[in-house]
Every structure is written in C-alpha cells, then in structure tokens.
C-alpha cells in the first residue's frame, strides 16, 4: 500500500472515530437538556434552577459534539485532498 493510500485510510478512520465519539456525548447532552427542561417546567420559574446560569454551560456542552461531527465529516469527505497535501513532495 502506498503512503498516500495509507494516509487516506487513516484520515477516514480518524473521521469515523470522531463521529462515533460524538454520539454518546450528543445523547448525554439531550438527556441533560430534557432533565433541565423538566426541572424548569416543574419549578415554574426559569431563573430558579439552582440560581446558576445554565445557558452558557449548555451552549458549550452542545457545541462540543456538533464540532466533533463536523470535523469527522470534513475529514471523511476531504481525506483524499488532505493526503495529497500531506504527501505532495513525495515521489510515487
């Protein structure tokens, strides 16, 4: 197997790894969001949830799995171009 082909395969595996790693994080975010929504609805006051600003925390928590998915899909879609760029000076 040529180095460019191997790099292409390894970049795709890295992309799949990021996507698979993001799935449990996304499920955890959904469960935490639903639990927070139920707690807020039960209390009746959106500011009474432990007197802590969950908006900033939850937005960062949401962005992490979304970024993992985006980077993973980018690596899978552009693996050939990335491998070409990495090995552009190497002779076949």
N, C-alpha and C positions, 0 to 999 in steps of 0.2 A: 504494500500500500504506500502510495506516495505521501510525502509530508502534507501537501495541500489537502488531499483527501482525508487524511487522519485529522487534520485541524478542523475541517468541515464537520466531520462526525463528532468530534469532541465539543465543538461550539454548539451543535444541535443538542447534544446530551446536556450541556450546561443550561441551555434554554429550557429543556424539559424539566430539569431539576428545579429551576426557579419557579416554573409553573406549578409543579407538584408541591413544592414547599409553600406556595401561597395559598393552596386550597385549605389546609387546616386553619391558617391564620384568618382567612376570609370567613370560615364557619364560626370561629371564635368571635370575630367582630360582629357577625349577625346575631349570635346568641347574646352577647353583651349589650348590643343595641336594643334588642327586644326586651331584655330584662330591665334596662334603664327606662324604656318607654312604659313598661308595665308599672314600674315603681313610680314614675312621674304621674301617670294617669291615676294611680291609687291615691297619691298624696293630693292631687288636685292643683298643686302649685308647681310650675316648672322650676322655680328657684329654690325649692325646699329639699332638693336631693342632696343631702349631706352638706349643704352650703359650699359646694365645690363646683367650679366651672368645668363641666364635662365636655363642653363644646370643643375647646381646643384639643383636649386629650383625645376625644373620639375622632376628630378630623385627622390627626396624625396617625391614629390607630387604623383608620380606614385607608389612608394613603399608602401605607406600607405594603399590604397585599396587592393593591392595584398597581403599584410601581413594580412589584415582582412579576406580576402577569405581563405588564407592558414590556419590561426588559426581556423576559423569557420569549415572548412572541417576536420581538425585534431580533433576538439572537437566532431564532429558528428561521425567520424569513430572510435574514441577511447573512447567514452563515457562509455562503459561498463567497460573497463580496468581502467579508471580513477575512476569510482565509486567504483570498487573493491579495488583499492589502498587507497581511502579515508576512506573506512569502513572495512579495513582488520582486525582490532582488535575487531570489534563489533560482538556480537553473533547474530545469526538469530532469 
